[in-house]
């Protein structure tokens, strides 16, 4: 099952910045297979956003991104975690992330 979202370049850059906070590609501290699998999903999702940022640097219009259900769910969980624990967001950034979270939540149901 594919989940398609419309995203603008500001939200894309914001997501990439959040993913860039976790640049370490190490899974040696993972204790279980589930933790390791989640970490690899996170790495793959981060790479997808890095490629999208490069390809849409000059674009100001919204564009569609499609993800398999498990990537969309991982992104939803990551956005919820960022909204709860990242205090570095301004009002604009927090609103962008909440709009994306709400859109993902509706489509994941």
Secondary structure, DSSP 4 states (H G I P E B T S, - for coil): -EEEEEE-HHHHHHHHHHHHT------TT--SHHHHHHHHHHHHHHHHHHHHHHHTSS--S-EEEEEEHHHHHHHHHHHHHHHHH-TT--HHHHHHHHHHHHHHHHHH-
